[in-house]
Amino acid sequence: MVSSAPVRLQLTMKMKTLLILVCLVGCASLASAQVKYSHDVAVAKVQAAGIPIWSSGGCSDRYNPSCTSLEQVNANSIDSGSGGITVFKSASGCPVTITGGTETGHGNGAGFSHWNGYKIDISLNSCVDNWIYSAYTFIGNRPGDNAPQYQSAAGNIYAREIDHWDITYY
């Protein structure tokens, strides 16, 4: 009679190796997955920080480009991880008004986009402008629209568009 112990041990080692390989591939994507907020949760957090939201249409429907929505915004864009708009307001001491979030109408929606929860637009004011110009590093103009870009120590990008700041939180 032949013992099956070596076969079981061999299968067990193969299974462990496979599990490790699956985790190396899959666990990395889980670690980089962004925590998302609902519109209501995000609004409560920004309002608690004293940040109003302005919408040209007076609405928050994510599928209407006249609205300003925070539905499915990344937590990092609001208050955690690498900063977020509430951290920016606190650090700068400036009045901040959100004018754009995750609503449709901000381009193709790929990558680090508004739709995917990475970007927030805020209105211009001299306090915000001066804070960004003095606290962050100019990294060149953005291809396409030539918007001047400034990078925070955390790696977030603040692009000065014609009528607002387009902020990418990573």
C-alpha positions as CSV (number, residue, x, y, z in Angstrom):
1,M,0.0,0.0,0.0
2,V,1.3,3.5,-1.0
3,S,1.0,6.3,1.5
4,S,-1.0,9.4,0.3
5,A,0.6,11.8,2.7
6,P,3.2,13.1,0.2
7,V,0.5,13.7,-2.4
8,R,-1.6,15.6,0.2
9,L,1.4,17.6,1.3
10,Q,2.2,18.4,-2.3
11,L,-1.4,19.6,-3.0
12,T,-1.4,21.6,0.2
13,M,1.8,23.4,-0.8
14,K,0.4,24.1,-4.3
15,M,-2.8,25.5,-2.8
16,K,-0.9,27.7,-0.4
17,T,1.3,29.0,-3.3
18,L,-1.8,29.6,-5.4
19,L,-3.5,31.5,-2.5
20,I,-0.5,33.7,-2.0
21,L,-0.3,34.5,-5.7
22,V,-4.1,35.3,-5.8
23,C,-3.6,37.6,-2.8
24,L,-0.6,39.3,-4.3
25,V,-2.7,40.2,-7.3
26,G,-6.1,40.7,-5.6
27,C,-5.1,42.1,-2.3
28,A,-3.2,44.9,-3.9
29,S,-6.3,46.1,-5.7
30,L,-8.3,45.8,-2.5
31,A,-5.8,47.9,-0.7
32,S,-6.0,50.6,-3.3
33,A,-9.8,50.6,-3.4
34,Q,-11.3,54.0,-2.5
35,V,-13.8,54.3,0.3
36,K,-16.8,56.1,-1.2
37,Y,-19.3,58.4,0.6
38,S,-23.0,58.9,-0.3
39,H,-24.0,62.4,-1.2
40,D,-25.7,62.8,2.2
41,V,-22.7,61.6,4.2
42,A,-20.3,63.8,2.2
43,V,-22.6,66.9,2.6
44,A,-22.9,66.4,6.3
45,K,-19.1,66.2,6.6
46,V,-18.4,69.4,4.5
47,Q,-21.2,71.3,6.2
48,A,-19.8,70.4,9.6
49,A,-16.5,71.9,8.4
50,G,-18.3,75.1,7.3
51,I,-18.0,74.4,3.6
52,P,-21.1,75.3,1.6
53,I,-22.0,73.7,-1.7
54,W,-23.2,75.8,-4.6
55,S,-25.1,74.5,-7.7
56,S,-26.0,76.5,-10.7
57,G,-29.2,74.4,-10.9
58,G,-29.9,74.4,-7.2
59,C,-29.8,70.6,-7.2
60,S,-27.7,67.5,-6.4
61,D,-28.6,65.0,-9.0
62,R,-25.4,63.2,-10.1
63,Y,-26.8,62.7,-13.7
64,N,-27.6,66.4,-14.2
65,P,-24.6,68.6,-15.2
66,S,-26.3,71.7,-13.7
67,C,-26.3,70.1,-10.3
68,T,-23.4,69.7,-7.8
69,S,-23.3,66.1,-6.4
70,L,-21.0,64.4,-4.0
71,E,-22.5,61.0,-4.6
72,Q,-19.8,58.3,-4.7
73,V,-17.0,60.9,-3.8
74,N,-13.9,59.3,-2.4
75,A,-13.4,59.8,1.4
76,N,-9.9,61.0,0.5
77,S,-11.5,63.9,-1.4
78,I,-13.5,65.0,1.7
79,D,-11.7,64.3,4.9
80,S,-9.3,61.4,5.1
81,G,-6.2,59.9,3.6
82,S,-4.1,62.5,1.8
83,G,-6.1,65.5,3.0
84,G,-9.4,66.3,1.5
85,I,-11.3,69.5,1.2
86,T,-12.1,69.8,4.9
87,V,-8.4,69.5,5.7
88,F,-7.6,72.1,3.1
89,K,-10.1,74.5,4.6
90,S,-8.8,74.0,8.1
91,A,-5.2,74.4,7.1
92,S,-5.7,77.4,4.9
93,G,-8.2,79.2,7.1
94,C,-9.9,80.3,3.9
95,P,-13.6,80.4,3.1
96,V,-14.2,77.5,0.7
97,T,-17.3,76.8,-1.5
98,I,-17.7,73.6,-3.4
99,T,-18.9,74.2,-7.0
100,G,-18.3,70.8,-8.6
101,G,-18.2,67.2,-7.5
102,T,-19.1,63.9,-9.0
103,E,-21.9,65.0,-11.3
104,T,-21.8,64.3,-15.0
105,G,-20.4,66.9,-17.4
106,H,-16.7,67.1,-16.4
107,G,-15.1,65.2,-19.2
108,N,-14.8,61.5,-20.0
109,G,-15.0,60.2,-16.5
110,A,-11.9,58.0,-16.8
111,G,-9.1,57.7,-14.3
112,F,-8.7,60.3,-11.6
113,S,-11.9,62.1,-12.6
114,H,-14.8,64.0,-11.1
115,W,-17.1,61.0,-11.9
116,N,-14.8,58.6,-10.1
117,G,-14.7,60.7,-7.0
118,Y,-11.2,62.1,-7.1
119,K,-11.9,65.7,-8.1
120,I,-13.7,68.6,-6.4
121,D,-14.1,72.1,-7.8
122,I,-14.1,75.1,-5.5
123,S,-14.8,78.8,-6.2
124,L,-12.0,81.3,-6.5
125,N,-11.2,83.9,-3.8
126,S,-8.0,85.7,-2.9
127,C,-7.5,83.8,0.3
128,V,-7.6,80.4,-1.5
129,D,-5.5,81.7,-4.4
130,N,-2.8,83.1,-2.1
131,W,-2.8,80.0,0.1
132,I,-2.3,77.7,-2.9
133,Y,0.4,79.9,-4.5
134,S,2.4,80.2,-1.3
135,A,1.9,76.7,0.4
136,Y,2.2,74.5,-2.7
137,T,4.7,73.9,-5.4
138,F,4.1,75.0,-9.0
139,I,4.6,71.9,-11.2
140,G,3.8,73.4,-14.7
141,N,0.7,73.9,-16.8
142,R,-1.7,71.1,-17.4
143,P,-1.7,69.8,-21.0
144,G,-4.9,70.6,-22.9
145,D,-6.2,73.7,-21.1
146,N,-2.9,75.1,-19.9
147,A,-4.2,75.5,-16.4
148,P,-1.3,76.3,-13.9
149,Q,-0.9,73.4,-11.5
150,Y,0.3,73.3,-7.9
151,Q,1.1,70.2,-5.9
152,S,0.7,69.8,-2.1
153,A,3.2,67.9,0.0
154,A,0.6,65.0,0.0
155,G,0.7,64.9,-3.8
156,N,-2.7,66.4,-4.4
157,I,-3.0,68.7,-7.5
158,Y,-4.7,72.1,-7.6
159,A,-5.3,73.3,-11.1
160,R,-6.3,77.0,-11.6
161,E,-8.9,77.0,-14.2
162,I,-10.6,80.2,-15.5
163,D,-13.4,80.4,-13.0
164,H,-12.5,77.8,-10.3
165,W,-9.9,75.5,-8.7
166,D,-10.0,71.9,-10.0
167,I,-8.6,69.8,-7.2
168,T,-7.5,66.2,-7.6
169,Y,-7.2,64.2,-4.3
170,Y,-5.3,60.9,-4.5
